[in-house]
Amino acid sequence: GRSNWLFAGSLRAGQRAAAIMSLLRSAQLNGHEPHAYLKDILTRLPAHKASDIATLLPHNWQPLAPVE
């Protein structure tokens, strides 16, 4: 829990962990299942256009396949 996050390894690792946790919490607040959301965006990301990255944000995201 709380005290374990004090030891993320480095400042940058802590910042990355905070960004991922914020992204997942935003997905949850937008009514998405966090695991399905993360799995889908990580699958799409390598072939996704950088100019269209906003479609992968939690408030714009639409799953390609039915959520399991």
N, CA, C, O and CB atoms as a CASP TS submission, in Angstrom:
PFRMAT TS
TARGET T0000
AUTHOR 0000-0000-0000
METHOD Language model
MODEL 1
PARENT N/A
ATOM      1  N   GLY     1       0.730  -1.168   0.000  1.00  0.00           N
ATOM      2  CA  GLY     1       0.000   0.000   0.000  1.00  0.00           C
ATOM      3  C   GLY     1       0.795   1.273   0.000  1.00  0.00           C
ATOM      4  O   GLY     1       1.798   1.421  -0.698  1.00  0.00           O
ATOM      5  N   ARG     2       0.321   2.171   0.794  1.00  0.00           N
ATOM      6  CA  ARG     2       0.846   3.540   0.764  1.00  0.00           C
ATOM      7  C   ARG     2       2.352   3.639   0.967  1.00  0.00           C
ATOM      8  O   ARG     2       3.043   4.287   0.180  1.00  0.00           O
ATOM      9  CB  ARG     2       0.167   4.352   1.808  1.00  0.00           C
ATOM     10  N   SER     3       2.859   3.009   2.003  1.00  0.00           N
ATOM     11  CA  SER     3       4.284   3.174   2.298  1.00  0.00           C
ATOM     12  C   SER     3       5.173   2.459   1.285  1.00  0.00           C
ATOM     13  O   SER     3       6.330   2.843   1.114  1.00  0.00           O
ATOM     14  CB  SER     3       4.588   2.658   3.693  1.00  0.00           C
ATOM     15  N   ASN     4       4.668   1.439   0.616  1.00  0.00           N
ATOM     16  CA  ASN     4       5.474   0.746  -0.382  1.00  0.00           C
ATOM     17  C   ASN     4       5.758   1.613  -1.600  1.00  0.00           C
ATOM     18  O   ASN     4       6.786   1.431  -2.253  1.00  0.00           O
ATOM     19  CB  ASN     4       4.783  -0.524  -0.812  1.00  0.00           C
ATOM     20  N   TRP     5       4.868   2.557  -1.923  1.00  0.00           N
ATOM     21  CA  TRP     5       5.065   3.406  -3.093  1.00  0.00           C
ATOM     22  C   TRP     5       6.177   4.417  -2.868  1.00  0.00           C
ATOM     23  O   TRP     5       6.595   5.082  -3.816  1.00  0.00           O
ATOM     24  CB  TRP     5       3.776   4.124  -3.446  1.00  0.00           C
ATOM     25  N   LEU     6       6.661   4.552  -1.655  1.00  0.00           N
ATOM     26  CA  LEU     6       7.796   5.436  -1.388  1.00  0.00           C
ATOM     27  C   LEU     6       9.072   4.881  -1.997  1.00  0.00           C
ATOM     28  O   LEU     6      10.046   5.615  -2.164  1.00  0.00           O
ATOM     29  CB  LEU     6       7.978   5.638   0.117  1.00  0.00           C
ATOM     30  N   PHE     7       9.082   3.606  -2.329  1.00  0.00           N
ATOM     31  CA  PHE     7      10.285   2.946  -2.812  1.00  0.00           C
ATOM     32  C   PHE     7      10.067   2.407  -4.226  1.00  0.00           C
ATOM     33  O   PHE     7      10.096   1.196  -4.445  1.00  0.00           O
ATOM     34  CB  PHE     7      10.693   1.810  -1.860  1.00  0.00           C
ATOM     35  N   ALA     8       9.855   3.291  -5.164  1.00  0.00           N
ATOM     36  CA  ALA     8       9.603   2.894  -6.552  1.00  0.00           C
ATOM     37  C   ALA     8      10.887   2.594  -7.303  1.00  0.00           C
ATOM     38  O   ALA     8      10.828   2.148  -8.449  1.00  0.00           O
ATOM     39  CB  ALA     8       8.834   3.980  -7.275  1.00  0.00           C
ATOM     40  N   GLY     9      12.029   2.821  -6.705  1.00  0.00           N
ATOM     41  CA  GLY     9      13.306   2.546  -7.350  1.00  0.00           C
ATOM     42  C   GLY     9      14.040   3.821  -7.709  1.00  0.00           C
ATOM     43  O   GLY     9      15.245   3.930  -7.483  1.00  0.00           O
ATOM     44  N   SER    10      13.327   4.783  -8.265  1.00  0.00           N
ATOM     45  CA  SER    10      13.912   6.076  -8.611  1.00  0.00           C
ATOM     46  C   SER    10      12.779   7.070  -8.805  1.00  0.00           C
ATOM     47  O   SER    10      11.608   6.693  -8.821  1.00  0.00           O
ATOM     48  CB  SER    10      14.803   5.980  -9.896  1.00  0.00           C
ATOM     49  N   LEU    11      13.129   8.319  -8.949  1.00  0.00           N
ATOM     50  CA  LEU    11      12.125   9.353  -9.153  1.00  0.00           C
ATOM     51  C   LEU    11      11.360   9.115 -10.447  1.00  0.00           C
ATOM     52  O   LEU    11      10.135   9.225 -10.474  1.00  0.00           O
ATOM     53  CB  LEU    11      12.776  10.735  -9.169  1.00  0.00           C
ATOM     54  N   ARG    12      12.075   8.789 -11.517  1.00  0.00           N
ATOM     55  CA  ARG    12      11.414   8.552 -12.806  1.00  0.00           C
ATOM     56  C   ARG    12      10.507   7.333 -12.758  1.00  0.00           C
ATOM     57  O   ARG    12       9.437   7.338 -13.366  1.00  0.00           O
ATOM     58  CB  ARG    12      12.452   8.376 -13.909  1.00  0.00           C
ATOM     59  N   ALA    13      10.915   6.290 -12.047  1.00  0.00           N
ATOM     60  CA  ALA    13      10.074   5.102 -11.916  1.00  0.00           C
ATOM     61  C   ALA    13       8.792   5.442 -11.155  1.00  0.00           C
ATOM     62  O   ALA    13       7.714   4.955 -11.495  1.00  0.00           O
ATOM     63  CB  ALA    13      10.843   3.968 -11.200  1.00  0.00           C
ATOM     64  N   GLY    14       8.912   6.263 -10.143  1.00  0.00           N
ATOM     65  CA  GLY    14       7.737   6.704  -9.401  1.00  0.00           C
ATOM     66  C   GLY    14       6.799   7.532 -10.260  1.00  0.00           C
ATOM     67  O   GLY    14       5.579   7.399 -10.157  1.00  0.00           O
ATOM     68  N   GLN    15       7.358   8.384 -11.103  1.00  0.00           N
ATOM     69  CA  GLN    15       6.535   9.197 -11.998  1.00  0.00           C
ATOM     70  C   GLN    15       5.814   8.322 -13.025  1.00  0.00           C
ATOM     71  O   GLN    15       4.646   8.561 -13.331  1.00  0.00           O
ATOM     72  CB  GLN    15       7.400  10.250 -12.712  1.00  0.00           C
ATOM     73  N   ARG    16       6.503   7.316 -13.555  1.00  0.00           N
ATOM     74  CA  ARG    16       5.872   6.404 -14.510  1.00  0.00           C
ATOM     75  C   ARG    16       4.761   5.604 -13.845  1.00  0.00           C
ATOM     76  O   ARG    16       3.692   5.421 -14.426  1.00  0.00           O
ATOM     77  CB  ARG    16       6.913   5.457 -15.116  1.00  0.00           C
ATOM     78  N   ALA    17       5.009   5.127 -12.632  1.00  0.00           N
ATOM     79  CA  ALA    17       3.990   4.369 -11.905  1.00  0.00           C
ATOM     80  C   ALA    17       2.768   5.250 -11.643  1.00  0.00           C
ATOM     81  O   ALA    17       1.633   4.791 -11.772  1.00  0.00           O
ATOM     82  CB  ALA    17       4.560   3.824 -10.572  1.00  0.00           C
ATOM     83  N   ALA    18       2.996   6.500 -11.278  1.00  0.00           N
ATOM     84  CA  ALA    18       1.881   7.422 -11.026  1.00  0.00           C
ATOM     85  C   ALA    18       1.088   7.678 -12.306  1.00  0.00           C
ATOM     86  O   ALA    18      -0.139   7.758 -12.260  1.00  0.00           O
ATOM     87  CB  ALA    18       2.402   8.754 -10.451  1.00  0.00           C
ATOM     88  N   ALA    19       1.761   7.806 -13.435  1.00  0.00           N
ATOM     89  CA  ALA    19       1.068   8.040 -14.707  1.00  0.00           C
ATOM     90  C   ALA    19       0.200   6.840 -15.083  1.00  0.00           C
ATOM     91  O   ALA    19      -0.937   7.014 -15.522  1.00  0.00           O
ATOM     92  CB  ALA    19       2.085   8.331 -15.829  1.00  0.00           C
ATOM     93  N   ILE    20       0.717   5.641 -14.918  1.00  0.00           N
ATOM     94  CA  ILE    20      -0.047   4.430 -15.241  1.00  0.00           C
ATOM     95  C   ILE    20      -1.242   4.284 -14.307  1.00  0.00           C
ATOM     96  O   ILE    20      -2.344   3.963 -14.752  1.00  0.00           O
ATOM     97  CB  ILE    20       0.851   3.180 -15.153  1.00  0.00           C
ATOM     98  N   MET    21      -1.028   4.520 -13.014  1.00  0.00           N
ATOM     99  CA  MET    21      -2.133   4.410 -12.064  1.00  0.00           C
ATOM    100  C   MET    21      -3.203   5.457 -12.351  1.00  0.00           C
ATOM    101  O   MET    21      -4.392   5.167 -12.219  1.00  0.00           O
ATOM    102  CB  MET    21      -1.622   4.559 -10.627  1.00  0.00           C
ATOM    103  N   SER    22      -2.808   6.661 -12.738  1.00  0.00           N
ATOM    104  CA  SER    22      -3.774   7.706 -13.090  1.00  0.00           C
ATOM    105  C   SER    22      -4.571   7.321 -14.329  1.00  0.00           C
ATOM    106  O   SER    22      -5.783   7.532 -14.383  1.00  0.00           O
ATOM    107  CB  SER    22      -3.059   9.042 -13.322  1.00  0.00           C
ATOM    108  N   LEU    23      -3.893   6.760 -15.319  1.00  0.00           N
ATOM    109  CA  LEU    23      -4.561   6.320 -16.538  1.00  0.00           C
ATOM    110  C   LEU    23      -5.589   5.231 -16.242  1.00  0.00           C
ATOM    111  O   LEU    23      -6.706   5.268 -16.756  1.00  0.00           O
ATOM    112  CB  LEU    23      -3.535   5.814 -17.551  1.00  0.00           C
ATOM    113  N   LEU    24      -5.208   4.266 -15.414  1.00  0.00           N
ATOM    114  CA  LEU    24      -6.116   3.178 -15.074  1.00  0.00           C
ATOM    115  C   LEU    24      -7.297   3.660 -14.240  1.00  0.00           C
ATOM    116  O   LEU    24      -8.424   3.204 -14.435  1.00  0.00           O
ATOM    117  CB  LEU    24      -5.370   2.092 -14.327  1.00  0.00           C
ATOM    118  N   ARG    25      -7.047   4.571 -13.320  1.00  0.00           N
ATOM    119  CA  ARG    25      -8.142   5.120 -12.504  1.00  0.00           C
ATOM    120  C   ARG    25      -9.095   5.943 -13.374  1.00  0.00           C
ATOM    121  O   ARG    25     -10.310   5.905 -13.175  1.00  0.00           O
ATOM    122  CB  ARG    25      -7.578   5.995 -11.351  1.00  0.00           C
ATOM    123  N   SER    26      -8.545   6.685 -14.334  1.00  0.00           N
ATOM    124  CA  SER    26      -9.392   7.444 -15.256  1.00  0.00           C
ATOM    125  C   SER    26     -10.264   6.512 -16.083  1.00  0.00           C
ATOM    126  O   SER    26     -11.432   6.808 -16.338  1.00  0.00           O
ATOM    127  CB  SER    26      -8.535   8.321 -16.179  1.00  0.00           C
ATOM    128  N   ALA    27      -9.700   5.394 -16.499  1.00  0.00           N
ATOM    129  CA  ALA    27     -10.480   4.409 -17.253  1.00  0.00           C
ATOM    130  C   ALA    27     -11.619   3.875 -16.389  1.00  0.00           C
ATOM    131  O   ALA    27     -12.748   3.731 -16.856  1.00  0.00           O
ATOM    132  CB  ALA    27      -9.577   3.245 -17.737  1.00  0.00           C
ATOM    133  N   GLN    28     -11.319   3.587 -15.146  1.00  0.00           N
ATOM    134  CA  GLN    28     -12.326   3.073 -14.232  1.00  0.00           C
ATOM    135  C   GLN    28     -13.432   4.111 -14.004  1.00  0.00           C
ATOM    136  O   GLN    28     -14.611   3.759 -13.982  1.00  0.00           O
ATOM    137  CB  GLN    28     -11.678   2.674 -12.894  1.00  0.00           C
ATOM    138  N   LEU    29     -13.069   5.362 -13.837  1.00  0.00           N
ATOM    139  CA  LEU    29     -14.053   6.418 -13.631  1.00  0.00           C
ATOM    140  C   LEU    29     -14.911   6.665 -14.867  1.00  0.00           C
ATOM    141  O   LEU    29     -16.024   7.179 -14.759  1.00  0.00           O
ATOM    142  CB  LEU    29     -13.360   7.697 -13.233  1.00  0.00           C
ATOM    143  N   ASN    30     -14.397   6.300 -16.041  1.00  0.00           N
ATOM    144  CA  ASN    30     -15.154   6.438 -17.278  1.00  0.00           C
ATOM    145  C   ASN    30     -15.964   5.180 -17.601  1.00  0.00           C
ATOM    146  O   ASN    30     -16.520   5.057 -18.692  1.00  0.00           O
ATOM    147  CB  ASN    30     -14.214   6.756 -18.426  1.00  0.00           C
ATOM    148  N   GLY    31     -16.025   4.251 -16.647  1.00  0.00           N
ATOM    149  CA  GLY    31     -16.865   3.070 -16.798  1.00  0.00           C
ATOM    150  C   GLY    31     -16.233   1.908 -17.534  1.00  0.00           C
ATOM    151  O   GLY    31     -16.941   0.995 -17.960  1.00  0.00           O
ATOM    152  N   HIS    32     -14.915   1.917 -17.695  1.00  0.00           N
ATOM    153  CA  HIS    32     -14.221   0.830 -18.385  1.00  0.00           C
ATOM    154  C   HIS    32     -13.581  -0.107 -17.369  1.00  0.00           C
ATOM    155  O   HIS    32     -13.198   0.308 -16.275  1.00  0.00           O
ATOM    156  CB  HIS    32     -13.152   1.387 -19.353  1.00  0.00           C
ATOM    157  N   GLU    33     -13.472  -1.369 -17.747  1.00  0.00           N
ATOM    158  CA  GLU    33     -12.746  -2.319 -16.913  1.00  0.00           C
ATOM    159  C   GLU    33     -11.257  -2.072 -17.161  1.00  0.00           C
ATOM    160  O   GLU    33     -10.805  -2.213 -18.297  1.00  0.00           O
ATOM    161  CB  GLU    33     -13.156  -3.819 -17.235  1.00  0.00           C
ATOM    162  N   PRO    34     -10.473  -1.705 -16.124  1.00  0.00           N
ATOM    163  CA  PRO    34      -9.082  -1.295 -16.324  1.00  0.00           C
ATOM    164  C   PRO    34      -8.204  -2.301 -17.059  1.00  0.00           C
ATOM    165  O   PRO    34      -7.402  -1.905 -17.905  1.00  0.00           O
ATOM    166  CB  PRO    34      -8.473  -1.012 -15.015  1.00  0.00           C
ATOM    167  N   HIS    35      -8.334  -3.591 -16.760  1.00  0.00           N
ATOM    168  CA  HIS    35      -7.496  -4.589 -17.420  1.00  0.00           C
ATOM    169  C   HIS    35      -7.807  -4.668 -18.916  1.00  0.00           C
ATOM    170  O   HIS    35      -6.892  -4.728 -19.738  1.00  0.00           O
ATOM    171  CB  HIS    35      -7.691  -5.964 -16.767  1.00  0.00           C
ATOM    172  N   ALA    36      -9.086  -4.668 -19.268  1.00  0.00           N
ATOM    173  CA  ALA    36      -9.485  -4.716 -20.684  1.00  0.00           C
ATOM    174  C   ALA    36      -9.013  -3.457 -21.410  1.00  0.00           C
ATOM    175  O   ALA    36      -8.550  -3.530 -22.548  1.00  0.00           O
ATOM    176  CB  ALA    36     -11.026  -4.867 -20.818  1.00  0.00           C
ATOM    177  N   TYR    37      -9.131  -2.305 -20.752  1.00  0.00           N
ATOM    178  CA  TYR    37      -8.692  -1.047 -21.349  1.00  0.00           C
ATOM    179  C   TYR    37      -7.192  -1.071 -21.633  1.00  0.00           C
ATOM    180  O   TYR    37      -6.758  -0.774 -22.746  1.00  0.00           O
ATOM    181  CB  TYR    37      -9.036   0.131 -20.429  1.00  0.00           C
ATOM    182  N   LEU    38      -6.411  -1.427 -20.623  1.00  0.00           N
ATOM    183  CA  LEU    38      -4.957  -1.439 -20.782  1.00  0.00           C
ATOM    184  C   LEU    38      -4.520  -2.457 -21.830  1.00  0.00           C
ATOM    185  O   LEU    38      -3.644  -2.172 -22.646  1.00  0.00           O
ATOM    186  CB  LEU    38      -4.280  -1.743 -19.446  1.00  0.00           C
ATOM    187  N   LYS    39      -5.117  -3.626 -21.811  1.00  0.00           N
ATOM    188  CA  LYS    39      -4.788  -4.665 -22.794  1.00  0.00           C
ATOM    189  C   LYS    39      -5.076  -4.174 -24.214  1.00  0.00           C
ATOM    190  O   LYS    39      -4.268  -4.381 -25.119  1.00  0.00           O
ATOM    191  CB  LYS    39      -5.587  -5.958 -22.505  1.00  0.00           C
ATOM    192  N   ASP    40      -6.218  -3.529 -24.408  1.00  0.00           N
ATOM    193  CA  ASP    40      -6.594  -3.052 -25.726  1.00  0.00           C
ATOM    194  C   ASP    40      -5.673  -1.933 -26.214  1.00  0.00           C
ATOM    195  O   ASP    40      -5.219  -1.966 -27.358  1.00  0.00           O
ATOM    196  CB  ASP    40      -8.029  -2.572 -25.709  1.00  0.00           C
ATOM    197  N   ILE    41      -5.395  -0.951 -25.367  1.00  0.00           N
ATOM    198  CA  ILE    41      -4.557   0.153 -25.854  1.00  0.00           C
ATOM    199  C   ILE    41      -3.114  -0.279 -26.085  1.00  0.00           C
ATOM    200  O   ILE    41      -2.460   0.216 -27.003  1.00  0.00           O
ATOM    201  CB  ILE    41      -4.591   1.310 -24.867  1.00  0.00           C
ATOM    202  N   LEU    42      -2.612  -1.192 -25.265  1.00  0.00           N
ATOM    203  CA  LEU    42      -1.244  -1.664 -25.485  1.00  0.00           C
ATOM    204  C   LEU    42      -1.145  -2.515 -26.753  1.00  0.00           C
ATOM    205  O   LEU    42      -0.091  -2.565 -27.387  1.00  0.00           O
ATOM    206  CB  LEU    42      -0.761  -2.470 -24.274  1.00  0.00           C
ATOM    207  N   THR    43      -2.237  -3.178 -27.121  1.00  0.00           N
ATOM    208  CA  THR    43      -2.268  -3.948 -28.358  1.00  0.00           C
ATOM    209  C   THR    43      -2.313  -3.017 -29.564  1.00  0.00           C
ATOM    210  O   THR    43      -1.653  -3.268 -30.573  1.00  0.00           O
ATOM    211  CB  THR    43      -3.473  -4.901 -28.372  1.00  0.00           C
ATOM    212  N   ARG    44      -3.087  -1.950 -29.462  1.00  0.00           N
ATOM    213  CA  ARG    44      -3.251  -1.009 -30.575  1.00  0.00           C
ATOM    214  C   ARG    44      -2.073  -0.047 -30.741  1.00  0.00           C
ATOM    215  O   ARG    44      -1.780   0.377 -31.859  1.00  0.00           O
ATOM    216  CB  ARG    44      -4.513  -0.215 -30.379  1.00  0.00           C
ATOM    217  N   LEU    45      -1.412   0.291 -29.676  1.00  0.00           N
ATOM    218  CA  LEU    45      -0.412   1.362 -29.664  1.00  0.00           C
ATOM    219  C   LEU    45       0.686   1.244 -30.715  1.00  0.00           C
ATOM    220  O   LEU    45       1.002   2.259 -31.335  1.00  0.00           O
ATOM    221  CB  LEU    45       0.217   1.414 -28.335  1.00  0.00           C
ATOM    222  N   PRO    46       1.290   0.089 -30.962  1.00  0.00           N
ATOM    223  CA  PRO    46       2.381   0.037 -31.944  1.00  0.00           C
ATOM    224  C   PRO    46       1.987   0.449 -33.364  1.00  0.00           C
ATOM    225  O   PRO    46       2.812   0.993 -34.098  1.00  0.00           O
ATOM    226  CB  PRO    46       2.934  -1.344 -31.984  1.00  0.00           C
ATOM    227  N   ALA    47       0.754   0.200 -33.754  1.00  0.00           N
ATOM    228  CA  ALA    47       0.320   0.525 -35.118  1.00  0.00           C
ATOM    229  C   ALA    47      -0.529   1.793 -35.176  1.00  0.00           C
ATOM    230  O   ALA    47      -1.025   2.157 -36.242  1.00  0.00           O
ATOM    231  CB  ALA    47      -0.464  -0.636 -35.702  1.00  0.00           C
ATOM    232  N   HIS    48      -0.699   2.461 -34.051  1.00  0.00           N
ATOM    233  CA  HIS    48      -1.580   3.626 -33.980  1.00  0.00           C
ATOM    234  C   HIS    48      -0.839   4.892 -34.410  1.00  0.00           C
ATOM    235  O   HIS    48       0.332   5.074 -34.080  1.00  0.00           O
ATOM    236  CB  HIS    48      -2.137   3.794 -32.554  1.00  0.00           C
ATOM    237  N   LYS    49      -1.530   5.764 -35.148  1.00  0.00           N
ATOM    238  CA  LYS    49      -0.924   7.031 -35.572  1.00  0.00           C
ATOM    239  C   LYS    49      -0.730   7.950 -34.374  1.00  0.00           C
ATOM    240  O   LYS    49      -1.618   8.067 -33.530  1.00  0.00           O
ATOM    241  CB  LYS    49      -1.797   7.725 -36.641  1.00  0.00           C
ATOM    242  N   ALA    50       0.415   8.597 -34.296  1.00  0.00           N
ATOM    243  CA  ALA    50       0.695   9.512 -33.196  1.00  0.00           C
ATOM    244  C   ALA    50      -0.267  10.695 -33.202  1.00  0.00           C
ATOM    245  O   ALA    50      -0.616  11.214 -32.142  1.00  0.00           O
ATOM    246  CB  ALA    50       2.135  10.008 -33.273  1.00  0.00           C
ATOM    247  N   SER    51      -0.693  11.118 -34.372  1.00  0.00           N
ATOM    248  CA  SER    51      -1.602  12.259 -34.464  1.00  0.00           C
ATOM    249  C   SER    51      -3.013  11.917 -33.975  1.00  0.00           C
ATOM    250  O   SER    51      -3.820  12.814 -33.731  1.00  0.00           O
ATOM    251  CB  SER    51      -1.662  12.757 -35.899  1.00  0.00           C
ATOM    252  N   ASP    52      -3.309  10.626 -33.834  1.00  0.00           N
ATOM    253  CA  ASP    52      -4.641  10.183 -33.425  1.00  0.00           C
ATOM    254  C   ASP    52      -4.621   9.538 -32.034  1.00  0.00           C
ATOM    255  O   ASP    52      -5.505   8.748 -31.701  1.00  0.00           O
ATOM    256  CB  ASP    52      -5.203   9.196 -34.452  1.00  0.00           C
ATOM    257  N   ILE    53      -3.623   9.871 -31.236  1.00  0.00           N
ATOM    258  CA  ILE    53      -3.441   9.232 -29.934  1.00  0.00           C
ATOM    259  C   ILE    53      -4.568   9.564 -28.960  1.00  0.00           C
ATOM    260  O   ILE    53      -4.819   8.803 -28.025  1.00  0.00           O
ATOM    261  CB  ILE    53      -2.115   9.648 -29.337  1.00  0.00           C
ATOM    262  N   ALA    54      -5.247  10.689 -29.168  1.00  0.00           N
ATOM    263  CA  ALA    54      -6.324  11.099 -28.252  1.00  0.00           C
ATOM    264  C   ALA    54      -7.469  10.091 -28.232  1.00  0.00           C
ATOM    265  O   ALA    54      -8.221  10.044 -27.258  1.00  0.00           O
ATOM    266  CB  ALA    54      -6.859  12.475 -28.649  1.00  0.00           C
ATOM    267  N   THR    55      -7.617   9.290 -29.275  1.00  0.00           N
ATOM    268  CA  THR    55      -8.699   8.296 -29.303  1.00  0.00           C
ATOM    269  C   THR    55      -8.454   7.159 -28.309  1.00  0.00           C
ATOM    270  O   THR    55      -9.374   6.404 -27.995  1.00  0.00           O
ATOM    271  CB  THR    55      -8.852   7.724 -30.716  1.00  0.00           C
ATOM    272  N   LEU    56      -7.236   7.035 -27.819  1.00  0.00           N
ATOM    273  CA  LEU    56      -6.921   5.981 -26.859  1.00  0.00           C
ATOM    274  C   LEU    56      -7.069   6.431 -25.406  1.00  0.00           C
ATOM    275  O   LEU    56      -6.937   5.615 -24.494  1.00  0.00           O
ATOM    276  CB  LEU    56      -5.518   5.489 -27.091  1.00  0.00           C
ATOM    277  N   LEU    57      -7.340   7.706 -25.181  1.00  0.00           N
ATOM    278  CA  LEU    57      -7.535   8.194 -23.817  1.00  0.00           C
ATOM    279  C   LEU    57      -8.860   7.665 -23.276  1.00  0.00           C
ATOM    280  O   LEU    57      -9.800   7.445 -24.040  1.00  0.00           O
ATOM    281  CB  LEU    57      -7.503   9.749 -23.772  1.00  0.00           C
ATOM    282  N   PRO    58      -8.938   7.460 -21.963  1.00  0.00           N
ATOM    283  CA  PRO    58     -10.124   6.818 -21.388  1.00  0.00           C
ATOM    284  C   PRO    58     -11.450   7.479 -21.743  1.00  0.00           C
ATOM    285  O   PRO    58     -12.440   6.774 -21.936  1.00  0.00           O
ATOM    286  CB  PRO    58      -9.993   6.784 -19.917  1.00  0.00           C
ATOM    287  N   HIS    59     -11.508   8.779 -21.834  1.00  0.00           N
ATOM    288  CA  HIS    59     -12.788   9.437 -22.113  1.00  0.00           C
ATOM    289  C   HIS    59     -13.203   9.347 -23.584  1.00  0.00           C
ATOM    290  O   HIS    59     -14.350   9.651 -23.911  1.00  0.00           O
ATOM    291  CB  HIS    59     -12.712  10.889 -21.702  1.00  0.00           C
ATOM    292  N   ASN    60     -12.289   8.935 -24.485  1.00  0.00           N
ATOM    293  CA  ASN    60     -12.607   8.764 -25.901  1.00  0.00           C
ATOM    294  C   ASN    60     -12.582   7.312 -26.368  1.00  0.00           C
ATOM    295  O   ASN    60     -13.040   7.014 -27.471  1.00  0.00           O
ATOM    296  CB  ASN    60     -11.649   9.559 -26.724  1.00  0.00           C
ATOM    297  N   TRP    61     -12.065   6.420 -25.560  1.00  0.00           N
ATOM    298  CA  TRP    61     -11.794   5.034 -25.960  1.00  0.00           C
ATOM    299  C   TRP    61     -13.065   4.246 -26.240  1.00  0.00           C
ATOM    300  O   TRP    61     -14.041   4.311 -25.493  1.00  0.00           O
ATOM    301  CB  TRP    61     -10.996   4.332 -24.885  1.00  0.00           C
ATOM    302  N   GLN    62     -13.022   3.507 -27.330  1.00  0.00           N
ATOM    303  CA  GLN    62     -14.068   2.543 -27.677  1.00  0.00           C
ATOM    304  C   GLN    62     -13.370   1.233 -28.001  1.00  0.00           C
ATOM    305  O   GLN    62     -12.494   1.214 -28.865  1.00  0.00           O
ATOM    306  CB  GLN    62     -14.956   3.042 -28.888  1.00  0.00           C
ATOM    307  N   PRO    63     -13.725   0.142 -27.343  1.00  0.00           N
ATOM    308  CA  PRO    63     -13.058  -1.140 -27.621  1.00  0.00           C
ATOM    309  C   PRO    63     -13.334  -1.618 -29.042  1.00  0.00           C
ATOM    310  O   PRO    63     -14.438  -1.446 -29.560  1.00  0.00           O
ATOM    311  CB  PRO    63     -13.513  -2.207 -26.617  1.00  0.00           C
ATOM    312  N   LEU    64     -12.327  -2.217 -29.666  1.00  0.00           N
ATOM    313  CA  LEU    64     -12.508  -2.782 -31.000  1.00  0.00           C
ATOM    314  C   LEU    64     -13.309  -4.069 -30.939  1.00  0.00           C
ATOM    315  O   LEU    64     -14.221  -4.293 -31.735  1.00  0.00           O
ATOM    316  CB  LEU    64     -11.157  -3.035 -31.662  1.00  0.00           C
ATOM    317  N   ALA    65     -12.955  -4.902 -29.990  1.00  0.00           N
ATOM    318  CA  ALA    65     -13.625  -6.199 -29.830  1.00  0.00           C
ATOM    319  C   ALA    65     -14.499  -6.143 -28.584  1.00  0.00           C
ATOM    320  O   ALA    65     -14.273  -5.308 -27.708  1.00  0.00           O
ATOM    321  CB  ALA    65     -12.586  -7.371 -29.729  1.00  0.00           C
ATOM    322  N   PRO    66     -15.491  -7.018 -28.496  1.00  0.00           N
ATOM    323  CA  PRO    66     -16.317  -7.066 -27.282  1.00  0.00           C
ATOM    324  C   PRO    66     -15.452  -7.342 -26.054  1.00  0.00           C
ATOM    325  O   PRO    66     -14.536  -8.163 -26.103  1.00  0.00           O
ATOM    326  CB  PRO    66     -17.415  -8.145 -27.414  1.00  0.00           C
ATOM    327  N   VAL    67     -15.749  -6.654 -24.958  1.00  0.00           N
ATOM    328  CA  VAL    67     -15.007  -6.836 -23.706  1.00  0.00           C
ATOM    329  C   VAL    67     -15.384  -8.174 -23.104  1.00  0.00           C
ATOM    330  O   VAL    67     -16.564  -8.502 -22.981  1.00  0.00           O
ATOM    331  CB  VAL    67     -15.294  -5.681 -22.702  1.00  0.00           C
ATOM    332  N   GLU    68     -14.366  -8.951 -22.726  1.00  0.00           N
ATOM    333  CA  GLU    68     -14.587 -10.287 -22.166  1.00  0.00           C
ATOM    334  C   GLU    68     -14.870 -10.213 -20.691  1.00  0.00           C
ATOM    335  O   GLU    68     -15.082 -11.243 -20.051  1.00  0.00           O
ATOM    336  CB  GLU    68     -13.388 -11.183 -22.415  1.00  0.00           C
TER
END
